[in-house]
């Protein structure tokens, strides 16, 4: 799929130019992840109190009419999902998408994405853009990457997320996508969420999954097949400072997570132009995302706790099987295993 020539075949000047493009695009993505939301919030406040307030008044009228869009299928921009810049994001690591089997577009699916990592770069690149070939690998399947509902309450920032194909991860949003949006939908949920980000550790595979059963219940109430997805390398692209459980720093992280919805991780990667120094850039480690086999799920209007637990156990077994099948292929040791918390 990559139209760029192999690195060995490029001239010295071309290698430098292409690598520079990759660095700039990835830097833009990292800064957008960290700063775009706050910048949009401050810009909104500035507009309200500036002589340009009529522009914000007009935008507010439209915003009110568009408020439910994140819970009604979103507003994906096909043009944006196919931007050439995402290919440079893909090639920086690189990020690759793999499938264990085909998916029938006559059905709907819930993709359980693991692990969260620091920024879920594999989830965004594979399911928020088409740079890794999702549309060709799974024809007529429409991915809907979900994120915290609070992100869609920030003016302007919400429009960027919607254009990137993201939807709210609320109950009503998932129900709409799986019951009122036709067939061939794949709702992508990063199951571990912010809690799992705090456990992101290189060379370890700790998943916050034992008590995460809401996505199982949604699959049952909508009759959507469950699909385990694992990204090998997601935890390897950043290093995180871990604080001792019970320490005031760890308690502050967890308290912030409860109030705001995400945890303020203290992390670092490599330097912008040097892999030997610490910096904001992610480490160049391959991210291989494997979409597993679908688990057929019957439609149940009011599934019992026992039924939810049964399908949760089945899902966990399938996820572990997927991990064990591919771990050595993507550079892990045979002894590596998933740790569920």
C-alpha positions as CSV (number, residue, x, y, z in Angstrom):
1,X,0.0,0.0,0.0
2,X,2.9,2.3,0.8
3,X,3.7,4.2,-2.4
4,X,7.0,5.5,-1.0
5,X,10.2,3.8,-2.2
6,X,12.1,1.6,0.3
7,X,14.6,3.4,2.4
8,X,17.5,1.5,0.8
9,X,16.4,2.8,-2.6
10,X,16.2,6.5,-1.6
11,X,19.0,8.9,-2.0
12,X,20.6,10.4,1.1
13,X,18.8,13.7,0.6
14,X,15.5,12.0,0.0
15,X,15.8,10.0,3.2
16,X,16.4,13.2,5.2
17,X,13.5,14.9,3.6
18,X,11.0,12.1,4.2
19,X,12.1,11.5,7.7
20,X,11.8,15.2,8.4
21,X,8.2,15.1,7.1
22,X,7.5,12.1,9.4
23,X,8.9,13.9,12.4
24,X,6.9,17.1,11.7
25,X,3.6,15.2,11.2
26,X,4.1,13.1,14.3
27,X,5.0,16.2,16.3
28,X,1.9,17.9,15.1
29,X,-0.2,14.9,16.2
30,X,1.4,14.8,19.6
31,X,0.9,18.5,20.2
32,X,-2.7,18.2,19.0
33,X,-3.3,15.4,21.5
34,X,-1.8,17.4,24.3
35,X,-2.8,21.0,23.5
36,X,-5.5,21.3,20.9
37,X,-8.3,20.9,23.5
38,X,-7.0,23.5,25.9
39,X,-6.1,25.9,23.0
40,X,-9.7,25.6,21.6
41,X,-11.1,26.3,25.1
42,X,-9.0,29.4,25.6
43,X,-9.7,30.6,22.1
44,X,-13.4,30.2,22.8
45,X,-13.1,32.3,26.0
46,X,-11.1,34.9,24.1
47,X,-13.7,35.1,21.3
48,X,-16.5,35.6,23.8
49,X,-14.8,38.7,25.3
50,X,-13.4,40.1,22.1
51,X,-14.9,42.3,19.4
52,X,-15.3,39.1,17.4
53,X,-18.0,37.8,19.8
54,X,-20.7,37.9,17.0
55,X,-18.8,35.1,15.2
56,X,-18.9,32.9,18.3
57,X,-22.6,33.8,18.7
58,X,-23.3,32.5,15.2
59,X,-21.2,29.4,15.9
60,X,-23.1,28.8,19.2
61,X,-26.4,28.8,17.3
62,X,-25.1,26.1,15.0
63,X,-23.4,24.3,18.0
64,X,-26.8,23.9,19.7
65,X,-28.4,22.4,16.6
66,X,-25.4,20.1,16.2
67,X,-25.0,19.1,19.9
68,X,-26.3,15.5,19.5
69,X,-24.1,14.6,16.5
70,X,-21.4,12.8,18.5
71,X,-24.2,10.5,19.8
72,X,-25.9,10.1,16.4
73,X,-23.2,8.5,14.3
74,X,-20.8,11.4,14.2
75,X,-19.7,13.2,11.1
76,X,-16.7,11.4,9.5
77,X,-14.9,13.3,6.8
78,X,-13.7,10.7,4.2
79,X,-11.4,13.4,2.8
80,X,-9.7,13.9,6.2
81,X,-9.4,10.2,6.9
82,X,-7.4,9.9,3.6
83,X,-5.1,12.8,4.2
84,X,-1.6,12.0,3.0
85,X,-0.2,13.3,6.3
86,X,-1.5,10.2,8.1
87,X,0.8,8.0,5.9
88,X,3.8,9.8,7.4
89,X,2.3,9.2,10.9
90,X,2.0,5.5,9.9
91,X,5.5,5.2,8.5
92,X,7.2,6.9,11.5
93,X,6.8,3.8,13.7
94,X,5.6,2.1,11.4
95,X,2.0,1.2,12.3
96,X,0.5,-1.8,10.5
97,X,-3.0,-3.4,10.5
98,X,-3.5,-7.2,10.4
99,X,-6.6,-9.3,10.4
100,X,-7.2,-12.8,11.6
101,X,-10.3,-13.3,9.4
102,X,-12.8,-11.5,7.3
103,X,-15.8,-9.6,8.7
104,X,-19.3,-9.9,7.2
105,X,-20.7,-6.4,6.5
106,X,-24.2,-7.8,7.2
107,X,-23.5,-7.6,10.9
108,X,-22.4,-5.0,13.4
109,X,-19.4,-5.3,15.7
110,X,-17.8,-4.0,18.8
111,X,-14.1,-3.9,18.6
112,X,-12.4,-4.1,22.0
113,X,-9.1,-2.3,21.6
114,X,-6.2,-3.2,23.8
115,X,-4.0,-1.8,25.3
116,X,-4.7,1.9,25.8
117,X,-1.0,2.9,25.9
118,X,-0.4,6.6,26.5
119,X,-2.2,8.0,23.5
120,X,-3.7,5.0,21.7
121,X,-1.8,5.9,18.5
122,X,-2.6,2.6,16.9
123,X,-6.3,3.0,17.5
124,X,-6.3,6.5,15.9
125,X,-4.1,5.6,12.9
126,X,-5.9,2.3,12.1
127,X,-9.5,3.3,12.8
128,X,-9.6,7.1,12.7
129,X,-7.7,7.3,9.4
130,X,-7.5,5.0,6.4
131,X,-3.7,5.1,6.2
132,X,-3.3,1.4,7.1
133,X,-5.9,0.2,4.6
134,X,-8.9,-0.6,6.8
135,X,-11.3,0.1,4.0
136,X,-9.5,-2.4,1.7
137,X,-8.9,-5.0,4.4
138,X,-12.6,-4.9,5.6
139,X,-14.7,-3.7,2.7
140,X,-18.1,-2.2,3.6
141,X,-17.2,-2.1,7.3
142,X,-17.4,1.4,8.8
143,X,-15.2,1.9,11.9
144,X,-16.3,4.4,14.6
145,X,-13.6,5.2,17.0
146,X,-15.1,6.3,20.3
147,X,-13.8,8.7,22.9
148,X,-14.9,10.4,26.1
149,X,-18.1,12.4,25.8
150,X,-16.4,15.4,27.5
151,X,-14.1,15.9,24.5
152,X,-17.2,16.9,22.5
153,X,-18.1,19.7,24.9
154,X,-15.2,21.8,23.9
155,X,-16.1,24.1,21.0
156,X,-14.0,23.8,17.8
157,X,-12.1,20.8,19.2
158,X,-15.3,18.7,18.9
159,X,-15.4,19.5,15.2
160,X,-11.9,18.3,14.7
161,X,-12.7,15.0,16.5
162,X,-16.0,14.6,14.5
163,X,-14.2,15.1,11.2
164,X,-11.7,12.4,12.3
165,X,-14.6,10.0,12.5
166,X,-14.8,9.9,16.3
167,X,-18.0,9.4,18.3
168,X,-19.0,9.6,21.9
169,X,-18.6,6.5,24.0
170,X,-21.9,7.0,25.8
171,X,-24.6,4.4,26.0
172,X,-26.9,6.2,23.7
173,X,-24.1,6.7,21.1
174,X,-23.2,3.0,21.0
175,X,-26.9,2.0,20.9
176,X,-27.5,4.3,17.9
177,X,-24.5,3.0,16.0
178,X,-25.5,-0.6,16.5
179,X,-29.3,-0.3,16.1
180,X,-30.2,2.8,14.1
181,X,-27.3,3.1,11.7
182,X,-27.7,0.1,9.5
183,X,-25.3,-2.8,9.3
184,X,-21.5,-3.0,8.7
185,X,-20.6,-0.8,11.7
186,X,-17.6,-1.4,13.9
187,X,-17.7,0.5,17.2
188,X,-14.1,0.7,18.4
189,X,-13.9,1.0,22.2
190,X,-10.5,1.4,24.0
191,X,-11.8,-0.8,26.9
192,X,-9.1,0.0,29.5
193,X,-9.5,3.7,29.2
194,X,-7.7,6.2,31.3
195,X,-7.2,3.7,34.2
196,X,-5.2,1.5,31.9
197,X,-3.0,4.4,30.7
198,X,-1.7,4.7,34.3
199,X,-0.4,1.1,34.0
200,X,1.2,1.6,30.6
201,X,4.7,0.1,31.0
202,X,7.2,-1.0,28.4
203,X,7.7,-4.7,28.1
204,X,4.6,-5.4,30.2
205,X,1.0,-6.2,29.1
206,X,-1.3,-5.0,31.9
207,X,-4.9,-4.7,30.9
208,X,-7.7,-3.1,32.9
209,X,-10.4,-5.6,31.9
210,X,-11.5,-7.7,34.9
211,X,-14.4,-5.4,35.8
212,X,-14.9,-3.8,32.4
213,X,-18.2,-5.4,31.3
214,X,-20.2,-2.5,29.9
215,X,-19.1,-3.2,26.3
216,X,-20.2,-6.8,26.8
217,X,-23.7,-5.7,27.9
218,X,-23.9,-3.4,24.9
219,X,-23.0,-6.2,22.5
220,X,-25.7,-8.4,24.0
221,X,-28.5,-5.8,24.0
222,X,-27.7,-5.0,20.4
223,X,-26.7,-8.4,19.1
224,X,-23.4,-7.1,17.9
225,X,-20.4,-9.5,17.6
226,X,-17.5,-8.9,19.8
227,X,-14.0,-8.6,18.2
228,X,-10.9,-8.6,20.3
229,X,-8.1,-6.3,19.0
230,X,-4.6,-6.2,20.3
231,X,-1.9,-3.7,19.3
232,X,1.6,-5.1,19.9
233,X,4.0,-2.2,20.5
234,X,1.4,0.3,21.8
235,X,3.0,0.3,25.2
236,X,6.5,0.6,23.8
237,X,6.5,4.0,22.1
238,X,6.5,6.0,25.4
239,X,8.0,5.6,28.8
240,X,6.1,6.6,31.9
241,X,7.1,7.8,35.4
242,X,5.2,5.5,37.8
243,X,4.4,6.6,41.3
244,X,4.0,4.2,44.2
245,X,0.4,3.1,44.9
246,X,-0.8,5.1,47.9
247,X,1.6,8.0,47.3
248,X,0.2,11.5,47.1
249,X,1.3,11.8,43.5
250,X,-0.5,8.5,42.5
251,X,-3.6,9.6,44.5
252,X,-3.6,12.9,42.7
253,X,-3.6,11.1,39.3
254,X,-6.4,8.9,40.3
255,X,-8.5,11.8,41.7
256,X,-7.9,13.8,38.6
257,X,-9.1,10.8,36.6
258,X,-12.3,10.5,38.6
259,X,-13.1,14.2,38.2
260,X,-12.1,14.8,34.6
261,X,-12.2,11.4,33.0
262,X,-8.6,10.9,32.1
263,X,-5.4,10.5,34.0
264,X,-2.5,13.0,33.7
265,X,0.4,10.6,32.9
266,X,3.9,11.8,33.2
267,X,5.7,10.4,30.2
268,X,8.5,10.9,27.8
269,X,9.8,9.5,24.5
270,X,12.8,10.5,22.5
271,X,14.1,13.9,21.3
272,X,12.7,15.5,18.1
273,X,15.9,14.9,16.1
274,X,17.8,12.5,18.4
275,X,16.8,9.0,19.5
276,X,19.5,9.1,22.2
277,X,17.9,11.9,24.2
278,X,14.6,12.2,26.1
279,X,11.8,14.3,24.6
280,X,8.2,14.6,23.5
281,X,8.5,12.4,20.3
282,X,7.4,8.8,20.5
283,X,10.1,6.2,20.2
284,X,10.3,4.6,16.8
285,X,8.9,1.2,17.6
286,X,6.6,-0.8,15.3
287,X,2.9,-1.0,16.3
288,X,1.2,-4.1,14.9
289,X,-2.6,-4.1,15.4
290,X,-4.3,-7.4,15.0
291,X,-8.1,-7.6,14.5
292,X,-9.2,-11.0,15.9
293,X,-12.0,-13.4,15.0
294,X,-15.6,-12.2,15.8
295,X,-17.4,-13.7,18.7
296,X,-21.1,-14.2,17.7
297,X,-23.4,-12.7,20.3
298,X,-27.2,-13.2,20.6
299,X,-29.5,-10.2,21.0
300,X,-30.9,-10.0,24.6
301,X,-33.1,-7.2,25.7
302,X,-32.1,-7.5,29.4
303,X,-29.1,-9.8,29.8
304,X,-28.6,-11.1,33.3
305,X,-25.3,-10.7,35.2
306,X,-24.6,-14.4,34.7
307,X,-25.0,-14.0,30.9
308,X,-22.7,-10.9,30.9
309,X,-20.1,-12.7,32.9
310,X,-20.2,-15.7,30.6
311,X,-19.6,-13.7,27.5
312,X,-17.0,-11.6,29.3
313,X,-15.1,-14.8,30.2
314,X,-15.4,-16.0,26.5
315,X,-14.1,-12.6,25.3
316,X,-11.1,-12.7,27.7
317,X,-10.2,-16.2,26.5
318,X,-10.4,-15.2,22.9
319,X,-8.2,-12.1,23.6
320,X,-5.6,-14.2,25.4
321,X,-5.6,-16.7,22.5
322,X,-5.1,-13.8,20.0
323,X,-2.2,-12.5,22.1
324,X,-0.6,-15.9,22.4
325,X,-1.0,-16.6,18.7
326,X,0.8,-13.5,17.5
327,X,3.1,-12.4,20.4
328,X,6.3,-14.2,19.1
329,X,5.6,-13.0,15.5
330,X,5.8,-9.4,16.7
331,X,8.9,-9.7,18.9
332,X,7.6,-10.8,22.3
333,X,8.9,-13.8,24.3
334,X,7.0,-17.1,24.5
335,X,6.8,-16.5,28.3
336,X,5.1,-13.1,27.9
337,X,1.5,-13.1,29.1
338,X,-1.4,-10.7,29.7
339,X,-2.0,-9.5,33.2
340,X,-5.6,-8.5,33.9
341,X,-6.5,-6.1,36.6
